[in-house]
Amino acid sequence: MRHKAIWPALVVLLLAAGCGGASRRVLPVLSITERDFAIRAPHEIRAGDVTVRLKNLGPVSHKLLIVHAGRSPLPLRVDGFTIDEETLHNRLVAALEPAGPGTRDLVVHLTPGRYILLCNMAGHAASGMQTSFRVR
């Protein structure tokens, strides 16, 4: 009979331990907004791990590339309208594949420097869906 009394106390103890365990670190948020044909982001953000929060406010799908700016221009594909992601090598920090309206999150690590944000759908970057920001 005494063993039955121990189980409720043990369950409460285990639940309490789980609630107070490892705390989740809240990361800074880099808010990026895409709409036909514009992209907006803060001009500057601190280095480290950040949550990229991408909001597509347009009616069509958009893709997002986050690229280290570098000294050379971004390489174009044969179509002349989109960036050749395969030749970016270590300059490509993150890519979110095309998606329609809504919000998506992605955690990335940003080091100091200048970055380019762009939609890599045919003609979108050339039509205004490209901007840059600095990481300090």
Buried (B, 14 or more C-beta within 10 A) or exposed (E): EEEEEEEEEEEEEEEEEEEEEEEEEEBEEBBBBBBBBBBEBEEEBEEEEBBBBBBBBBEBBBBBBBBBBBEEEBEBBEEEBBBEBEEBEEBBBBBBEEBEBEEBEBEBEBEEEEBBBBBBBEEBBBBEBBBEBEBE
